[in-house]
Amino acid sequence: MKKLILTHRVRNELRDIYLYTLDTFGLAQADLYHQQLEQSFKLLRQFPELGRSQDRLRPGLRLYASGRHQILYTQIGETIQIEGLPHDSRDLDSYIAGEEGGEQDNG
């Protein structure tokens, strides 16, 4: 199984997603959704080719849907680096542009 790295941005997004879900849907749903994301990370560690290529956004970038969020990641050798968790309603071009511009967008 490949090694997993979560960027600082992703750690912040995971926290924000958890807190939003907790506030909106309650503890049980927040825990369940967090577990679903963690299971998706594990699946990508085993099968990194599952995500669709997003080379049009950035070479090597892949996308895998998990719940209402999209996992943006790259594979570097034996490592999977999770780089973003935009909501599925979010425009990916602007999300990536915000990342490259140094903005910390957690939505």
Helices and strands as residue ranges (DSSP letters): E 3-6, H 8-25, H 27-46, G 48-50, E 52-53, E 62-66, E 69-76, E 79-84, H 92-100
